């Protein structure tokens, strides 16, 4: 069975992608970066989600000698010209401070009326092979931004994005409901088609 390595040490991401690949009928074993001792930490120096995902996937594929998968994602706000975008995780200055990022963004949008609060989550999922072959798939989740956070689920900007056709924020959806419509779910399901083409179905 083909072995794939995912460029993350986040066990939740590995579990989520295993489920997506299993649903797609892909004959492959997925492991996280912790299964590759000494795997490099890659700086995200690209200017798009796809560039950052490919940087991580290629670095891990070269180091491990295995096909590697990586993703990059963020929130893109219409009235901010697509920002925070690739800077979503460090919008307030410190990487991964969800509360500070939310507080800053809501402050910046405080006087923006409801009809102009459009936004979307974007994700690029990348596959890189040791020989340099690459594939990228992208997914989006369109919605509008609330004026205040709602819901205790999810992470990042989930408490303020209300998906199109929903009355709840992403943080108020169950994990299964969110995965069915999320930008990451859509990107990885699309990438699974490329993986199936390369490695075959079970």
LUMLUMLO-848261 format. One record per atom (N, C-alpha, C): residue number from 1; residue in one letter; chain; x negated, y negated, z negated. Coordinates in steps of 0.001 Angstrom, whole numbers, plus 500000, padded with zeros to 6 digits. Layout:
NUM | a | A | X | Y | Z $
...
% end
This chain:
1 | x | A | 499155 | 501203 | 500000 $
1 | x | A | 500000 | 500000 | 500000 $
1 | x | A | 499120 | 498747 | 500000 $
2 | x | A | 499480 | 497772 | 500837 $
2 | x | A | 498729 | 496522 | 500906 $
2 | x | A | 498816 | 495761 | 499584 $
3 | x | A | 497678 | 495228 | 499139 $
3 | x | A | 497657 | 494431 | 497913 $
3 | x | A | 497571 | 492953 | 498271 $
4 | x | A | 498409 | 492139 | 497625 $
4 | x | A | 498411 | 490694 | 497824 $
4 | x | A | 498116 | 490025 | 496496 $
5 | x | A | 497382 | 488914 | 496522 $
5 | x | A | 497111 | 488181 | 495287 $
5 | x | A | 497729 | 486798 | 495375 $
6 | x | A | 498436 | 486413 | 494331 $
6 | x | A | 499108 | 485114 | 494277 $
6 | x | A | 498229 | 484145 | 493493 $
7 | x | A | 498004 | 482971 | 494060 $
7 | x | A | 497096 | 481985 | 493469 $
7 | x | A | 497753 | 481273 | 492293 $
8 | x | A | 498035 | 482034 | 491251 $
8 | x | A | 498572 | 481467 | 490018 $
8 | x | A | 498285 | 482417 | 488876 $
9 | x | A | 498191 | 481853 | 487683 $
9 | x | A | 498103 | 482673 | 486470 $
9 | x | A | 499423 | 482607 | 485703 $
10 | x | A | 500457 | 482072 | 486365 $
10 | x | A | 501778 | 481946 | 485780 $
10 | x | A | 502540 | 483257 | 486017 $
11 | x | A | 502751 | 484025 | 484936 $
11 | x | A | 503392 | 485334 | 485065 $
11 | x | A | 504805 | 485219 | 485618 $
12 | x | A | 505514 | 484096 | 485301 $
12 | x | A | 506873 | 483898 | 485801 $
12 | x | A | 506883 | 483818 | 487326 $
13 | x | A | 505906 | 483096 | 487888 $
13 | x | A | 505838 | 482980 | 489353 $
13 | x | A | 505573 | 484339 | 489997 $
14 | x | A | 504694 | 485129 | 489387 $
14 | x | A | 504386 | 486449 | 489936 $
14 | x | A | 505636 | 487323 | 489928 $
15 | x | A | 506357 | 487323 | 488814 $
15 | x | A | 507583 | 488125 | 488700 $
15 | x | A | 508621 | 487682 | 489729 $
16 | x | A | 508776 | 486347 | 489871 $
16 | x | A | 509755 | 485813 | 490820 $
16 | x | A | 509428 | 486223 | 492241 $
17 | x | A | 508156 | 486125 | 492624 $
17 | x | A | 507776 | 486470 | 493989 $
17 | x | A | 507868 | 487969 | 494231 $
18 | x | A | 507561 | 488776 | 493221 $
18 | x | A | 507734 | 490223 | 493368 $
18 | x | A | 509176 | 490561 | 493719 $
19 | x | A | 510123 | 489883 | 493053 $
19 | x | A | 511535 | 490135 | 493312 $
19 | x | A | 511905 | 489744 | 494738 $
20 | x | A | 511410 | 488590 | 495189 $
20 | x | A | 511707 | 488124 | 496547 $
20 | x | A | 511146 | 489096 | 497591 $
21 | x | A | 509907 | 489558 | 497363 $
21 | x | A | 509282 | 490477 | 498313 $
21 | x | A | 509997 | 491825 | 498312 $
22 | x | A | 510427 | 492263 | 497139 $
22 | x | A | 511148 | 493537 | 497065 $
22 | x | A | 512462 | 493455 | 497837 $
23 | x | A | 513164 | 492321 | 497693 $
23 | x | A | 514423 | 492134 | 498422 $
23 | x | A | 514201 | 492136 | 499937 $
24 | x | A | 513011 | 491672 | 500355 $
24 | x | A | 512728 | 491583 | 501793 $
24 | x | A | 512296 | 492916 | 502387 $
25 | x | A | 512078 | 493930 | 501530 $
25 | x | A | 511651 | 495238 | 502018 $
25 | x | A | 510180 | 495324 | 502349 $
26 | x | A | 509363 | 494403 | 501799 $
26 | x | A | 507928 | 494391 | 502103 $
26 | x | A | 507191 | 495479 | 501333 $
27 | x | A | 506381 | 496248 | 502047 $
27 | x | A | 505577 | 497298 | 501427 $
27 | x | A | 504246 | 496707 | 500976 $
28 | x | A | 504231 | 496069 | 499819 $
28 | x | A | 503004 | 495452 | 499314 $
28 | x | A | 503059 | 495369 | 497794 $
29 | x | A | 501860 | 495381 | 497188 $
29 | x | A | 501735 | 495225 | 495739 $
29 | x | A | 501234 | 493810 | 495469 $
30 | x | A | 501958 | 493058 | 494642 $
30 | x | A | 501583 | 491680 | 494340 $
30 | x | A | 500976 | 491591 | 492947 $
31 | x | A | 499821 | 490907 | 492858 $
31 | x | A | 499185 | 490659 | 491561 $
31 | x | A | 498881 | 489167 | 491445 $
32 | x | A | 498712 | 488696 | 490220 $
32 | x | A | 498347 | 487306 | 489988 $
32 | x | A | 496841 | 487119 | 490008 $
33 | x | A | 496401 | 485869 | 489929 $
33 | x | A | 494980 | 485546 | 490001 $
33 | x | A | 494198 | 486142 | 488835 $
34 | x | A | 494885 | 486438 | 487726 $
34 | x | A | 494176 | 487020 | 486578 $
34 | x | A | 493635 | 488400 | 486902 $
35 | x | A | 494143 | 489032 | 487972 $
35 | x | A | 493661 | 490344 | 488389 $
35 | x | A | 492356 | 490243 | 489181 $
36 | x | A | 491911 | 489001 | 489441 $
36 | x | A | 490668 | 488766 | 490190 $
36 | x | A | 489715 | 487995 | 489274 $
37 | x | A | 488888 | 488697 | 488491 $
37 | x | A | 487986 | 488019 | 487548 $
37 | x | A | 487097 | 486980 | 488239 $
38 | x | A | 487039 | 485796 | 487642 $
38 | x | A | 486197 | 484739 | 488208 $
38 | x | A | 486837 | 483973 | 489341 $
39 | x | A | 488122 | 484227 | 489613 $
39 | x | A | 488810 | 483518 | 490709 $
39 | x | A | 488689 | 482012 | 490508 $
40 | x | A | 488397 | 481275 | 491571 $
40 | x | A | 488147 | 479840 | 491430 $
40 | x | A | 489402 | 479030 | 491160 $
41 | x | A | 489240 | 477937 | 490414 $
41 | x | A | 490287 | 476926 | 490271 $
41 | x | A | 490081 | 475921 | 491398 $
42 | x | A | 491072 | 475722 | 492215 $
42 | x | A | 490923 | 474901 | 493417 $
42 | x | A | 491551 | 473528 | 493213 $
43 | x | A | 490813 | 472477 | 493509 $
43 | x | A | 491348 | 471123 | 493430 $
43 | x | A | 492277 | 470877 | 494602 $
44 | x | A | 493439 | 470295 | 494312 $
44 | x | A | 494435 | 470021 | 495347 $
44 | x | A | 494128 | 468660 | 495972 $
45 | x | A | 493257 | 468666 | 496974 $
45 | x | A | 492808 | 467429 | 497606 $
45 | x | A | 493533 | 467132 | 498915 $
46 | x | A | 494489 | 467982 | 499302 $
46 | x | A | 495248 | 467752 | 500520 $
46 | x | A | 496230 | 466598 | 500361 $
47 | x | A | 496763 | 466143 | 501482 $
47 | x | A | 497725 | 465034 | 501450 $
47 | x | A | 499147 | 465503 | 501751 $
48 | x | A | 499333 | 466819 | 501911 $
48 | x | A | 500662 | 467402 | 502088 $
48 | x | A | 500760 | 468655 | 501224 $
49 | x | A | 501994 | 469095 | 500970 $
49 | x | A | 502193 | 470340 | 500232 $
49 | x | A | 501537 | 471503 | 500975 $
50 | x | A | 501673 | 471545 | 502294 $
50 | x | A | 501111 | 472641 | 503081 $
50 | x | A | 499592 | 472675 | 502974 $
51 | x | A | 498946 | 471515 | 503047 $
51 | x | A | 497484 | 471472 | 502947 $
51 | x | A | 497017 | 471996 | 501597 $
52 | x | A | 497682 | 471587 | 500527 $
52 | x | A | 497286 | 472047 | 499200 $
52 | x | A | 497502 | 473540 | 499031 $
53 | x | A | 498614 | 474047 | 499534 $
53 | x | A | 498875 | 475484 | 499442 $
53 | x | A | 497828 | 476283 | 500209 $
54 | x | A | 497470 | 475799 | 501398 $
54 | x | A | 496466 | 476494 | 502207 $
54 | x | A | 495084 | 476444 | 501561 $
55 | x | A | 494733 | 475314 | 500936 $
55 | x | A | 493447 | 475224 | 500239 $
55 | x | A | 493330 | 476330 | 499192 $
56 | x | A | 494386 | 476494 | 498401 $
56 | x | A | 494361 | 477496 | 497332 $
56 | x | A | 494363 | 478916 | 497899 $
57 | x | A | 495177 | 479155 | 498924 $
57 | x | A | 495270 | 480500 | 499489 $
57 | x | A | 493956 | 480918 | 500150 $
58 | x | A | 493361 | 480029 | 500931 $
58 | x | A | 492101 | 480371 | 501603 $
58 | x | A | 490978 | 480607 | 500603 $
59 | x | A | 490909 | 479771 | 499558 $
59 | x | A | 489844 | 479937 | 498561 $
59 | x | A | 489954 | 481299 | 497875 $
60 | x | A | 491165 | 481698 | 497533 $
60 | x | A | 491355 | 482972 | 496849 $
60 | x | A | 491122 | 484149 | 497796 $
61 | x | A | 491540 | 484005 | 499042 $
61 | x | A | 491321 | 485082 | 500018 $
61 | x | A | 489830 | 485301 | 500258 $
62 | x | A | 489082 | 484202 | 500388 $
62 | x | A | 487629 | 484328 | 500593 $
62 | x | A | 486960 | 484968 | 499388 $
63 | x | A | 487376 | 484564 | 498188 $
63 | x | A | 486736 | 485062 | 496973 $
63 | x | A | 487067 | 486526 | 496717 $
64 | x | A | 488338 | 486880 | 496917 $
64 | x | A | 488805 | 488219 | 496542 $
64 | x | A | 488665 | 489260 | 497648 $
65 | x | A | 488627 | 488799 | 498893 $
65 | x | A | 488640 | 489737 | 500004 $
65 | x | A | 490016 | 490331 | 500252 $
66 | x | A | 491036 | 489754 | 499617 $
66 | x | A | 492415 | 490224 | 499760 $
66 | x | A | 493278 | 489148 | 500404 $
67 | x | A | 494384 | 489518 | 501036 $
67 | x | A | 495349 | 488509 | 501470 $
67 | x | A | 495831 | 487731 | 500247 $
68 | x | A | 495922 | 486410 | 500369 $
68 | x | A | 496293 | 485577 | 499227 $
68 | x | A | 497466 | 484674 | 499580 $
69 | x | A | 498313 | 484432 | 498579 $
69 | x | A | 499481 | 483578 | 498728 $
69 | x | A | 499392 | 482447 | 497707 $
70 | x | A | 499764 | 481245 | 498120 $
70 | x | A | 499774 | 480102 | 497210 $
70 | x | A | 500927 | 479195 | 497593 $
71 | x | A | 501324 | 478335 | 496649 $
71 | x | A | 502368 | 477369 | 496977 $
71 | x | A | 502053 | 476023 | 496336 $
72 | x | A | 502652 | 474979 | 496892 $
72 | x | A | 502603 | 473652 | 496294 $
72 | x | A | 503983 | 473048 | 496478 $
73 | x | A | 504452 | 472341 | 495463 $
73 | x | A | 505805 | 471809 | 495543 $
73 | x | A | 505928 | 470535 | 494734 $
74 | x | A | 507026 | 469816 | 494948 $
74 | x | A | 507252 | 468589 | 494208 $
74 | x | A | 508578 | 467951 | 494567 $
75 | x | A | 508829 | 466801 | 493950 $
75 | x | A | 510057 | 466047 | 494167 $
75 | x | A | 509776 | 464867 | 495090 $
76 | x | A | 510625 | 464685 | 496084 $
76 | x | A | 510478 | 463590 | 497047 $
76 | x | A | 511731 | 462709 | 496966 $
77 | x | A | 511539 | 461444 | 496576 $
77 | x | A | 512654 | 460523 | 496364 $
77 | x | A | 512760 | 459570 | 497553 $
78 | x | A | 513953 | 459488 | 498134 $
78 | x | A | 514146 | 458703 | 499354 $
78 | x | A | 513708 | 457249 | 499197 $
79 | x | A | 514184 | 456558 | 498146 $
79 | x | A | 513900 | 455126 | 498010 $
79 | x | A | 512450 | 454852 | 497626 $
80 | x | A | 511715 | 455901 | 497266 $
80 | x | A | 510287 | 455740 | 496964 $
80 | x | A | 509426 | 456216 | 498133 $
81 | x | A | 510055 | 456364 | 499295 $
81 | x | A | 509298 | 456764 | 500478 $
81 | x | A | 508750 | 458172 | 500406 $
82 | x | A | 509403 | 459033 | 499633 $
82 | x | A | 508949 | 460418 | 499514 $
82 | x | A | 508120 | 460692 | 498275 $
83 | x | A | 507791 | 459659 | 497496 $
83 | x | A | 507064 | 459856 | 496235 $
83 | x | A | 508048 | 460393 | 495173 $
84 | x | A | 507544 | 461043 | 494135 $
84 | x | A | 506160 | 461354 | 493793 $
84 | x | A | 505480 | 462338 | 494747 $
85 | x | A | 506225 | 463193 | 495441 $
85 | x | A | 505633 | 464097 | 496420 $
85 | x | A | 504542 | 464968 | 495827 $
86 | x | A | 503365 | 464969 | 496481 $
86 | x | A | 502272 | 465834 | 496026 $
86 | x | A | 501729 | 465419 | 494661 $
87 | x | A | 502127 | 464224 | 494187 $
87 | x | A | 501675 | 463758 | 492868 $
87 | x | A | 502720 | 464028 | 491776 $
88 | x | A | 503724 | 464833 | 492072 $
88 | x | A | 504834 | 465048 | 491144 $
88 | x | A | 504384 | 465494 | 489766 $
89 | x | A | 503446 | 466425 | 489701 $
89 | x | A | 503038 | 466986 | 488409 $
89 | x | A | 502217 | 466015 | 487571 $
90 | x | A | 501693 | 464953 | 488201 $
90 | x | A | 500862 | 463994 | 487467 $
90 | x | A | 501322 | 462550 | 487716 $
91 | x | A | 502619 | 462372 | 487927 $
91 | x | A | 503166 | 461054 | 488259 $
91 | x | A | 502897 | 460033 | 487162 $
92 | x | A | 502942 | 460468 | 485917 $
92 | x | A | 502717 | 459555 | 484795 $
92 | x | A | 501238 | 459480 | 484399 $
93 | x | A | 500382 | 460195 | 485121 $
93 | x | A | 498950 | 460091 | 484874 $
93 | x | A | 498279 | 461340 | 484365 $
94 | x | A | 498998 | 462154 | 483603 $
94 | x | A | 498409 | 463373 | 483062 $
94 | x | A | 499113 | 464584 | 483645 $
95 | x | A | 498372 | 465506 | 484207 $
95 | x | A | 498950 | 466650 | 484905 $
95 | x | A | 499820 | 467484 | 483978 $
96 | x | A | 501046 | 467749 | 484434 $
96 | x | A | 501921 | 468671 | 483724 $
96 | x | A | 502693 | 468096 | 482557 $
97 | x | A | 502677 | 466772 | 482364 $
97 | x | A | 503443 | 466166 | 481261 $
97 | x | A | 504846 | 465867 | 481766 $
98 | x | A | 505724 | 466884 | 481707 $
98 | x | A | 507063 | 466773 | 482283 $
98 | x | A | 507864 | 465622 | 481686 $
99 | x | A | 507800 | 465472 | 480360 $
99 | x | A | 508591 | 464433 | 479705 $
99 | x | A | 508161 | 463044 | 480150 $
100 | x | A | 506861 | 462822 | 480231 $
100 | x | A | 506350 | 461516 | 480650 $
100 | x | A | 506677 | 461247 | 482117 $
101 | x | A | 506569 | 462269 | 482956 $
101 | x | A | 506897 | 462105 | 484373 $
101 | x | A | 508362 | 461722 | 484554 $
102 | x | A | 509250 | 462423 | 483840 $
102 | x | A | 510686 | 462131 | 483916 $
102 | x | A | 510978 | 460708 | 483444 $
103 | x | A | 510399 | 460337 | 482320 $
103 | x | A | 510640 | 459011 | 481743 $
103 | x | A | 510198 | 457913 | 482712 $
104 | x | A | 509020 | 458069 | 483294 $
104 | x | A | 508512 | 457057 | 484227 $
104 | x | A | 509400 | 456960 | 485459 $
105 | x | A | 509753 | 458097 | 486038 $
105 | x | A | 510550 | 458085 | 487262 $
105 | x | A | 511936 | 457483 | 487020 $
106 | x | A | 512575 | 457867 | 485934 $
106 | x | A | 513899 | 457314 | 485635 $
106 | x | A | 513825 | 455811 | 485406 $
107 | x | A | 512750 | 455339 | 484804 $
107 | x | A | 512568 | 453903 | 484617 $
107 | x | A | 512414 | 453186 | 485946 $
108 | x | A | 511678 | 453794 | 486862 $
108 | x | A | 511467 | 453183 | 488171 $
108 | x | A | 512756 | 453121 | 488983 $
109 | x | A | 513679 | 454033 | 488705 $
109 | x | A | 514925 | 454118 | 489479 $
109 | x | A | 516138 | 453586 | 488717 $
110 | x | A | 515909 | 452956 | 487572 $
110 | x | A | 517011 | 452567 | 486688 $
110 | x | A | 518063 | 451703 | 487371 $
111 | x | A | 517642 | 450793 | 488267 $
111 | x | A | 518605 | 449883 | 488897 $
111 | x | A | 519015 | 450328 | 490301 $
112 | x | A | 518673 | 451565 | 490679 $
112 | x | A | 519037 | 452078 | 492011 $
112 | x | A | 520439 | 452666 | 491938 $
113 | x | A | 521391 | 452184 | 492752 $
113 | x | A | 522767 | 452688 | 492686 $
113 | x | A | 522886 | 454134 | 493147 $
114 | x | A | 523960 | 454763 | 492746 $
114 | x | A | 524158 | 456189 | 492995 $
114 | x | A | 524042 | 456564 | 494466 $
115 | x | A | 524539 | 455683 | 495348 $
115 | x | A | 524531 | 456031 | 496779 $
115 | x | A | 523128 | 456027 | 497394 $
116 | x | A | 522150 | 455513 | 496656 $
116 | x | A | 520781 | 455473 | 497166 $
116 | x | A | 519825 | 456340 | 496346 $
117 | x | A | 520400 | 457297 | 495604 $
117 | x | A | 519552 | 458132 | 494743 $
117 | x | A | 519295 | 459516 | 495354 $
118 | x | A | 519269 | 459575 | 496677 $
118 | x | A | 518984 | 460838 | 497346 $
118 | x | A | 517554 | 461288 | 497109 $
119 | x | A | 517358 | 462609 | 497015 $
119 | x | A | 516026 | 463175 | 496798 $
119 | x | A | 516060 | 464652 | 497172 $
120 | x | A | 514902 | 465238 | 497290 $
120 | x | A | 514857 | 466685 | 497509 $
120 | x | A | 513597 | 467268 | 496881 $
121 | x | A | 513710 | 468516 | 496482 $
121 | x | A | 512540 | 469298 | 496110 $
121 | x | A | 511991 | 469915 | 497390 $
122 | x | A | 510661 | 469923 | 497528 $
122 | x | A | 510017 | 470526 | 498683 $
122 | x | A | 508972 | 471526 | 498220 $
123 | x | A | 508819 | 472598 | 498973 $
123 | x | A | 507807 | 473607 | 498660 $
123 | x | A | 507173 | 474113 | 499941 $
124 | x | A | 505863 | 474262 | 499928 $
124 | x | A | 505150 | 474940 | 501009 $
124 | x | A | 504524 | 476196 | 500429 $
125 | x | A | 504802 | 477329 | 501046 $
125 | x | A | 504222 | 478608 | 500641 $
125 | x | A | 503260 | 479046 | 501740 $
126 | x | A | 502036 | 479373 | 501356 $
126 | x | A | 501002 | 479695 | 502342 $
126 | x | A | 500437 | 481087 | 502122 $
127 | x | A | 500126 | 481742 | 503227 $
127 | x | A | 499431 | 483028 | 503222 $
127 | x | A | 498105 | 482840 | 503940 $
128 | x | A | 497019 | 483347 | 503360 $
128 | x | A | 495713 | 483324 | 504026 $
128 | x | A | 495097 | 484714 | 503950 $
129 | x | A | 494540 | 485177 | 505051 $
129 | x | A | 493842 | 486451 | 505085 $
129 | x | A | 492335 | 486195 | 505033 $
130 | x | A | 491558 | 487163 | 504590 $
130 | x | A | 490109 | 486966 | 504525 $
130 | x | A | 489473 | 486600 | 505867 $
131 | x | A | 490108 | 486991 | 506982 $
131 | x | A | 489546 | 486661 | 508295 $
131 | x | A | 489907 | 485258 | 508770 $
132 | x | A | 490626 | 484490 | 507938 $
132 | x | A | 490988 | 483123 | 508296 $
132 | x | A | 492389 | 482958 | 508832 $
133 | x | A | 493076 | 484065 | 509122 $
133 | x | A | 494468 | 483985 | 509568 $
133 | x | A | 495308 | 483291 | 508495 $
134 | x | A | 496237 | 482441 | 508925 $
134 | x | A | 497078 | 481746 | 507951 $
134 | x | A | 498507 | 481620 | 508449 $
135 | x | A | 499426 | 481526 | 507514 $
135 | x | A | 500830 | 481266 | 507792 $
135 | x | A | 501344 | 480311 | 506714 $
136 | x | A | 502266 | 479431 | 507102 $
136 | x | A | 502886 | 478520 | 506137 $
136 | x | A | 504392 | 478519 | 506371 $
137 | x | A | 505153 | 478570 | 505300 $
137 | x | A | 506612 | 478441 | 505370 $
137 | x | A | 507028 | 477379 | 504363 $
138 | x | A | 508056 | 476614 | 504721 $
138 | x | A | 508485 | 475530 | 503849 $
138 | x | A | 509959 | 475658 | 503490 $
139 | x | A | 510309 | 475137 | 502335 $
139 | x | A | 511702 | 475151 | 501886 $
139 | x | A | 512044 | 473837 | 501211 $
140 | x | A | 513328 | 473454 | 501277 $
140 | x | A | 513806 | 472217 | 500650 $
140 | x | A | 515094 | 472472 | 499905 $
141 | x | A | 515289 | 471683 | 498862 $
141 | x | A | 516560 | 471671 | 498142 $
141 | x | A | 516997 | 470217 | 498040 $
142 | x | A | 518040 | 469873 | 498810 $
142 | x | A | 518528 | 468493 | 498855 $
142 | x | A | 519442 | 468207 | 497669 $
143 | x | A | 519435 | 466959 | 497216 $
143 | x | A | 520311 | 466596 | 496126 $
143 | x | A | 520272 | 465108 | 495827 $
144 | x | A | 520777 | 464740 | 494662 $
144 | x | A | 520754 | 463358 | 494188 $
144 | x | A | 520216 | 463350 | 492766 $
145 | x | A | 519716 | 462193 | 492353 $
145 | x | A | 519111 | 462075 | 491036 $
145 | x | A | 520087 | 461483 | 490022 $
146 | x | A | 520193 | 462131 | 488883 $
146 | x | A | 520994 | 461636 | 487784 $
146 | x | A | 520289 | 460439 | 487128 $
147 | x | A | 521044 | 459722 | 486296 $
147 | x | A | 520468 | 458596 | 485549 $
147 | x | A | 519831 | 459056 | 484240 $
148 | x | A | 520176 | 460263 | 483801 $
148 | x | A | 519625 | 460807 | 482559 $
148 | x | A | 519508 | 462320 | 482701 $
149 | x | A | 518547 | 462934 | 482025 $
149 | x | A | 518375 | 464389 | 482116 $
149 | x | A | 519587 | 465143 | 481576 $
150 | x | A | 519852 | 466319 | 482158 $
150 | x | A | 520930 | 467194 | 481683 $
150 | x | A | 520502 | 468645 | 481887 $
151 | x | A | 520671 | 469452 | 480851 $
151 | x | A | 520339 | 470870 | 480946 $
151 | x | A | 519016 | 471202 | 480288 $
152 | x | A | 518939 | 472433 | 479799 $
152 | x | A | 517743 | 472863 | 479071 $
152 | x | A | 516941 | 473905 | 479838 $
153 | x | A | 517410 | 474302 | 481010 $
153 | x | A | 516695 | 475303 | 481781 $
153 | x | A | 515673 | 474675 | 482711 $
154 | x | A | 514956 | 475526 | 483432 $
154 | x | A | 514004 | 475045 | 484424 $
154 | x | A | 512846 | 474286 | 483807 $
155 | x | A | 512211 | 473444 | 484641 $
155 | x | A | 511069 | 472666 | 484186 $
155 | x | A | 510877 | 471505 | 485146 $
156 | x | A | 509893 | 470673 | 484882 $
156 | x | A | 509605 | 469559 | 485771 $
156 | x | A | 510776 | 468601 | 485887 $
157 | x | A | 511176 | 468332 | 487115 $
157 | x | A | 512265 | 467378 | 487378 $
157 | x | A | 513633 | 468040 | 487475 $
158 | x | A | 513720 | 469333 | 487137 $
158 | x | A | 514991 | 470056 | 487216 $
158 | x | A | 516144 | 469352 | 486483 $
159 | x | A | 515892 | 468727 | 485308 $
159 | x | A | 517012 | 468122 | 484580 $
159 | x | A | 517633 | 466899 | 485240 $
160 | x | A | 517025 | 466349 | 486293 $
160 | x | A | 517614 | 465151 | 486909 $
160 | x | A | 518038 | 465352 | 488362 $
161 | x | A | 517685 | 466482 | 488995 $
161 | x | A | 518128 | 466710 | 490379 $
161 | x | A | 519407 | 467525 | 490387 $
162 | x | A | 520456 | 466947 | 490967 $
162 | x | A | 521734 | 467632 | 491150 $
162 | x | A | 521834 | 468068 | 492604 $
163 | x | A | 521774 | 469387 | 492868 $
163 | x | A | 521804 | 469864 | 494251 $
163 | x | A | 523088 | 469472 | 494975 $
164 | x | A | 523004 | 469312 | 496276 $
164 | x | A | 524180 | 469026 | 497098 $
164 | x | A | 525248 | 470095 | 496854 $
165 | x | A | 526496 | 469653 | 496681 $
165 | x | A | 527596 | 470574 | 496483 $
165 | x | A | 527738 | 471075 | 495057 $
166 | x | A | 526880 | 470593 | 494152 $
166 | x | A | 526908 | 471015 | 492751 $
166 | x | A | 527352 | 469871 | 491855 $
167 | x | A | 527891 | 470215 | 490701 $
167 | x | A | 528199 | 469214 | 489681 $
167 | x | A | 527186 | 469294 | 488553 $
168 | x | A | 526304 | 470293 | 488602 $
168 | x | A | 525290 | 470503 | 487576 $
168 | x | A | 523899 | 470184 | 488123 $
169 | x | A | 522980 | 469903 | 487222 $
169 | x | A | 521585 | 469738 | 487624 $
169 | x | A | 520939 | 471114 | 487763 $
170 | x | A | 519732 | 471132 | 488330 $
170 | x | A | 518997 | 472401 | 488446 $
170 | x | A | 518740 | 473014 | 487078 $
171 | x | A | 518583 | 472171 | 486054 $
171 | x | A | 518319 | 472665 | 484702 $
171 | x | A | 519556 | 473238 | 484039 $
172 | x | A | 520732 | 473025 | 484636 $
172 | x | A | 521970 | 473585 | 484101 $
172 | x | A | 522376 | 474867 | 484825 $
173 | x | A | 521671 | 475223 | 485888 $
173 | x | A | 521958 | 476451 | 486619 $
173 | x | A | 521285 | 477631 | 485927 $
174 | x | A | 521841 | 478822 | 486123 $
174 | x | A | 521171 | 480023 | 485633 $
174 | x | A | 519954 | 480282 | 486517 $
175 | x | A | 518965 | 481050 | 486040 $
175 | x | A | 517809 | 481358 | 486883 $
175 | x | A | 518205 | 481969 | 488231 $
176 | x | A | 519192 | 482868 | 488221 $
176 | x | A | 519617 | 483507 | 489475 $
176 | x | A | 520248 | 482490 | 490421 $
177 | x | A | 521082 | 481588 | 489873 $
177 | x | A | 521711 | 480559 | 490703 $
177 | x | A | 520650 | 479636 | 491302 $
178 | x | A | 519690 | 479240 | 490488 $
178 | x | A | 518650 | 478340 | 490968 $
178 | x | A | 517787 | 479012 | 492033 $
179 | x | A | 517359 | 480259 | 491784 $
179 | x | A | 516494 | 480947 | 492747 $
179 | x | A | 517180 | 481140 | 494093 $
180 | x | A | 518502 | 481289 | 494084 $
180 | x | A | 519240 | 481520 | 495330 $
180 | x | A | 519194 | 480311 | 496254 $
181 | x | A | 519053 | 479108 | 495684 $
181 | x | A | 519098 | 477895 | 496510 $
181 | x | A | 517818 | 477075 | 496454 $
182 | x | A | 516874 | 477465 | 495604 $
182 | x | A | 515722 | 476604 | 495353 $
182 | x | A | 514777 | 476493 | 496544 $
183 | x | A | 514013 | 475416 | 496547 $
183 | x | A | 512996 | 475181 | 497563 $
183 | x | A | 511952 | 476294 | 497560 $
184 | x | A | 511555 | 476758 | 496364 $
184 | x | A | 510567 | 477823 | 496282 $
184 | x | A | 511140 | 479134 | 496805 $
185 | x | A | 512381 | 479430 | 496429 $
185 | x | A | 513008 | 480646 | 496911 $
185 | x | A | 513100 | 480663 | 498430 $
186 | x | A | 513509 | 479533 | 498995 $
186 | x | A | 513643 | 479451 | 500456 $
186 | x | A | 512287 | 479578 | 501151 $
187 | x | A | 511266 | 478917 | 500603 $
187 | x | A | 509941 | 478984 | 501225 $
187 | x | A | 509376 | 480400 | 501169 $
188 | x | A | 509486 | 481050 | 500016 $
188 | x | A | 508917 | 482388 | 499884 $
188 | x | A | 509716 | 483430 | 500647 $
189 | x | A | 511029 | 483251 | 500752 $
189 | x | A | 511810 | 484191 | 501572 $
189 | x | A | 511417 | 484054 | 503042 $
190 | x | A | 511148 | 482822 | 503480 $
190 | x | A | 510701 | 482623 | 504857 $
190 | x | A | 509316 | 483226 | 505063 $
191 | x | A | 508427 | 483040 | 504085 $
191 | x | A | 507088 | 483604 | 504195 $
191 | x | A | 507130 | 485127 | 504186 $
192 | x | A | 508097 | 485690 | 503462 $
192 | x | A | 508220 | 487145 | 503403 $
192 | x | A | 508431 | 487738 | 504796 $
193 | x | A | 509093 | 486994 | 505677 $
193 | x | A | 509287 | 487480 | 507050 $
193 | x | A | 507946 | 487606 | 507764 $
194 | x | A | 507051 | 486629 | 507545 $
194 | x | A | 505713 | 486702 | 508140 $
194 | x | A | 504913 | 487859 | 507534 $
195 | x | A | 505044 | 488045 | 506230 $
195 | x | A | 504337 | 489141 | 505568 $
195 | x | A | 504816 | 490494 | 506086 $
196 | x | A | 506122 | 490601 | 506285 $
196 | x | A | 506689 | 491863 | 506797 $
196 | x | A | 506151 | 492143 | 508191 $
197 | x | A | 506008 | 491080 | 508998 $
197 | x | A | 505476 | 491229 | 510358 $
197 | x | A | 504016 | 491708 | 510326 $
198 | x | A | 503254 | 491182 | 509362 $
198 | x | A | 501838 | 491528 | 509275 $
198 | x | A | 501601 | 492889 | 508640 $
199 | x | A | 502372 | 493221 | 507596 $
199 | x | A | 502069 | 494395 | 506800 $
199 | x | A | 503117 | 495490 | 506878 $
200 | x | A | 504269 | 495194 | 507455 $
200 | x | A | 505297 | 496207 | 507600 $
200 | x | A | 506235 | 496274 | 506428 $
201 | x | A | 507384 | 496887 | 506646 $
201 | x | A | 508399 | 497053 | 505600 $
201 | x | A | 508273 | 498415 | 504978 $
202 | x | A | 508844 | 498527 | 503768 $
202 | x | A | 508808 | 499820 | 503068 $
202 | x | A | 509827 | 500777 | 503687 $
% end
